[in-house]
Amino acid sequence: MNLIIHDYAGHGFIAELSRELASRGHQVTQIYGAHNPTPKGYVERLQDDPEGLNFQGITLAKPFQKYSFFKRWQQEREYGRKLAQAVIEIQPEVVISAQTPLDAERILDQACRSAGIPRIHWLQDIIGVATQKILRKKIPILGAVIGKYYIATERQLFSNAQLIISISEDFTPLLLELGISLDKVHVIPNWPTLKHLPVLEKDNNWSREHDLKDHFVFLYTGTLGFKHNPELLLALAQSIKDVKVAVVSEGPGADWLKQQILEKKVKNLLILPYQPLDVYAQVLASGDVLIGILKEDAGVFSVPSKILSYLCAQRPILAAMPPENKAARLIVDENAGLVVAPDDVGEFIDSGLSLLRDKTLRDKLAMNGRMYAVGQFAINKIGTTFEQLIMNS
């Protein structure tokens, strides 16, 4: 079967799925947003890749203006047009699309329907509701109107999709509320690429390079955007001065932390840019405790994929998240870390101190997380599930 798998972000686990399906004899073209600054998986051909696998990055005419609402809207439409053109040129039998901005996905949907190509909507986030919550706080009246537009757009995209692959059963109530038939909804949780996340020693090249080897390290990796509160990381560093708090991130949240380091002379807070994928396992291994944060507004509508990678790394997790969030529940259910309310700074720091002082607890939580990862993230089993859905679409 000739497939397009589109992943706007270029995540490693989706590239792993593309490789798995190509190894089964399918012709797979994975398309991704080359302009997107977030860390990417191996989205280029490797030496041992199957012949039927290709990667295609979409670039924009100008640098991506992620934090300018109007310019970003224009560029996401540009992206959608280029994505639709690629679909028209390749003429796949099925398109699977994930992580796509709604305006770009709408253009893709129109192209697929015009060409009679089934589109599978890989639902990673409920974007419309989240957009409305964010914009109503920033620009209350106009934000509510724009939010309604995106909720309606997302509803239409769900309706037009041949199938919906949802990463969490938590999205099901909202899909029902939007009038979406559950007959076409299939839940497949995300996964990290196990073979790229082995358990490593803290004493490694990356930890030595950044002077982390001989310190107790609280480590945060990934985006610091509208859904995150970087003040928690600052508070942790200021409150526990005999540790290092390392943040591997870029964007406004990371820039704000850099400014706080200068203004408040915080010596134990280290901000580093996104790191190459081939050292990511070393990055995670450099932390004694791995941190996840998510604001209350995100609720069940965001599932941080970094938490799944943390589980693979065999390190305990300290998370400040809404308790109803899928990732928070997973940490608690598997006893892989400590979870506190997203706005409870005191409890966040106290939990950090508990992990600092109790190595036995850290080791237990870490081992629980790794055992879960090994049992759940086998790509051959996941690939079979996807293949069956695709073949029946």
N, C-alpha and C positions, 0 to 999 in steps of 0.2 A: 504494500500500500504506500502511496505517495503522501507524505504528511508534512505540514508545517507546524512546528511548535514555536509559538511566539512567547517570549518572556522579556518584557520591557526592562526588567532589572538585570537580567543575565546571571541569575543565581546558579550556584554550583549543582544543586540537587536536580534542577531541571535539565541542565546539561548532561548529568548522569543518566536521566531518563531517556534523553535523546540518543545517547550512546547505546543504552540497553535495547531500545526498540530497533535501532539500526543493526545491531548485532543479530537480531532475529529476522533480518532480511527485508525490513522496510526501508524505503527511501525517505530519509528525514532531513529536512532543512530547518535548523533552528535560527530564528531571527531574534535579535535583541537590540536594545538601545545603546549604541556605542557611546553616545554623548552623556549618558547617565553616570554621574560620578561615584555611585555606590560600588562597593567591592563586587567583583564578578568571579564566577567560576571559570573553568577551562572552556571558554567559548571560542576556541580555535581548534583546528584539527591537530590531533596528537599522532605520534608515529604508529601506534597500534590501533588506531580507530578503524571501524569498518568502512568499506568503500562507499556505502550508501549514505554516509553522514556528511553534511555540510553546515557551515555556520555563516551567517550573514549579519553584519552589524549595520544598523541604520545611523547615519550621522545627520546633523542639522546644519543649516547654512551658517548659523552664528552660534557662539557659545550659549549653552543652556542657561536660561534665567529662572532658576528654580524658585527663587523667593520674590519674583515680581509677578503678581497674579495675572495681569493682562498679557505681558510678554510670554509668560509660561503658557497661557491659554492658546496664544497664537502658535507657539512652537509645538505644542501637543497636537494641534490640528495639522501642522506641517508633517509631523511624525506619522500621524494617521494616514495621510495621503501617500507617503512613501511606503508604508506598510501595505496598504491596499494595492499599490502598484506592484509590489513584490508578489503578492498573492495572485494577481492577474497574470503575471509573467510565468510563475511556477505552475499554476493550475493544479493545486493539490486536490486529493480526494477528501481530505478533512483538514481543518485548521483548529488547533488548540491554542487559546490565548490566555495569558496570565499576566497579572500586575499592570495591566494597561490603563493609562488615564482614560476617563470616560469619553472625552471628546475624540480621542484617537480610536478607541474601541468602536464608537458609533460609525466612524468612517469605514473601519474594517468590516463591521457588520453589514453595511450597505453594499460593499464590494462582494462579500461572500453571498449575500442573498441574490444579487444581480447575476452572479456566475453560477448559482445553484450549488454552492459548496457548503456543506454542513460546518457550523462553527460551534466548538465546544468551549464554553465559558469556564475557565479555571478560576474559581472564586477564592481569592486570597484575603481580601478585605471588603467590607461593605463601605464603599467609598462615598456614596451619596450622603448617608446619615452622618458620617464622620466629617465630611466637608461642611455640612450645614452647622454642626456643633461648633466647629472652629471659626467659621465666618460670622456666625451670629455674635460671637464674643468680640470679634475685631471690628465688624461693621454691621451692627444689629439689624437694621431694616433691610438694607441691600443684601446682607448676608443671608437673611431668611429667604429672600426671593431667589438668590442664586442657589441656595441649598435645595429649594423645592425643584428647581430645574434639574439638578444633578440626581436627585432622588427619582424623578420621573424618567430621566435618561437611563439610569441604571435599571429601573423596572422594565423598560422596553428592551434593553439588552438581554436581561434574563429571559423575557418572554420569547425573544427571537432565537435564542440559542437552541441548538439541537439537544444538547445535554449541558448540565451544570455539574462540574466537579467542585465540591465544596471541601475546604480543608478542615471544617469543624461543624459538628452537629449544632453548635451554638448559633449558627446562621439560619437554621431551619425555621424558627418562629418568625423571623423577619421576612424570609422568603414567602411563607404562608400569608403574612400580612400584606405583602405586595401582590398577592394573587397568583403566585407561581405554583404550578402543579409539582408536587413532590415526586411524581412518577419519573421525572427527568433529572432529579437531583441525586447525586451519588457522593458520599463522604469518603474522601481519601486524605488523611492527615499528611502534612508536609514531613520531610525527613532530611537529615543532613547526609553528606556523602561520607560514609564510615571509613572508607579506605584512605581518605585524605585527612582523617582526624584520628590518628593513632594516639594512644596514651604515651606522653613523653615526660622526661624528667624536667624539673624546673631549671636545672643547670643546663642551659642550651645556648646556642650562639646568639639568639635574639635577646634572651634575658641578660646575658653578659654584655651585649652591645649597649643596652639601655640601663645598665647598672641596677638591675632588679633581682639578680641571683641571690644576693645576701640580705634582702629585705622581705618582710611580709608584705604581700601585694594584694590589694583589692583591684580587680581589673574589669573595666567596662569596654566593650567593643561594639561598633555599629553606629547607626545614625543617632543624632541628637536633634530631633525635629520638633514639630508642634505637639507630638504625642508624648514627649519626654520632659522631665524636669531636671536639668543639670544642677540645680541648687542642692539636690541630695548628695551629689558627688563632692561638691565643695564642702558641705557640712561634714561629711564623713572625714575628709582630709583635715579639716580644722579641728575636729573633735578627737581624732586618734592620731596624734602627731608622730608616734613612733612606727608608723607604717607608711607605705607608699600607695597612693591611689593613681593608677595608670588608666588613661582614657585614650582609646584608639578610635578617633572619630574626626569628622570634618563638618563644616557648616556653622550656622549661628550659635548653636549650643556650645560647640568646642571653642569658637571665638570668644564667647562670653566667659568661659572658664579661663582662657588665656588672660583676659583682661583682669579677672579677679585675682589671678596669681600675682600680677604686677601690682595691683592696687592694695591688696591685703597681705602681700609678701608671704604667700603660701608656698612653703619650700618642698612639701611632700606630695604635691599634685603635679603629675606629668601628663602633658597632652601631646599625642603623636598622631600623625596622619594615618589614613587607611593603609594597611600593609598588604603586600602581595600574597596571593593565595598560597604560594608554595611555602610561606613561613607561618601561615595562620595557626597550624597545630602548635608551633613553638610559642606563638603569642599567647594562646590559651594556657599552655603549660606553664607560662611564666607567672600566672596568677595563682595565689593560694585560695582565693575566693573570687568567683566570677559574678558580676553584677548585672541585673536586668531592672529597668525602670519603665513605667508606663503610667501616664496620667489617668485619673478617674474617668475623664471624658471618653477614653478609648474603649472602656468597658469590655464587652465580648466581641467588639468589631475589629479587633486587631490581635493577631497571634504572632508574637515576636519569634522569628525563626532562629535568632541567636541563641535562645534558650535550648533548642534542640542540639545545636553545636556544643553548647556548654556541657550537656549530658554526656556527649561522646568523650569530652576531654578528661573525664573523671576528676572533676573539681566540684566542690560544693557551691551552691548558688545562693546569693543574697538578692532577693527581689522585692521591689516596692511596686505593687500592681494591684488593680482591683481584684478582690478575691474571686469574683465570678469569671475572670478571664481564663481562657483555656490553658495558657501557659502557667498561670498561677496554680490552677487546680492540678496540673500535671506534676509540678514540683512538690506540692503537698501530698498528692496521692502516692507518688513514688518515693516519698521521703528523701528527696534529693537536694533539699535546701530549706531556707527559711524565707517566708513570705510575710510582708507587712503591708499595711494600707499605704497607698501612694502618697498621701499627704502627711504621714506620721513620721516626721524627721527624727524624733526622739527614739521611737521604736526601731527605726532603721539603724541608727547608730548603736543602740543597745544590742541588736541582733548581730551587727558587725563585730562588736566586742565579744559576744558569746562565741562566735566562730574563731576569732583571734585566739581566745584563751583555751579552747577545747579542741585539741588535735584529734582526739578519738571521735568526736562528733563530726569533724570535717571529713575524716577518712570514711566514716560510715555513710554519710550523705553522698560523697563522691562515688563510692563503689555502687551504691543504689542507682545512681544516675547512669553509670556506664553499663550496668547490667540491663537496664531498660533499653538503652540505645542498641546494644548488640541484639537483643531479642526482637526489636521492632523495625529496624532500618535496613533490612536486606533488600537490595535492589532487584534481585530476580523475582521475588514475590511481588513487589510493587509493580514491576514491569508487566507481569502477567495480568494484574488487575487492570492496568491502563489499556493493555492490548485488547482485552476482552471488550472493554467499553468502546474503544475506537472501532473495532471490527463490527460492532453491532450498531454503530451510529448511523 
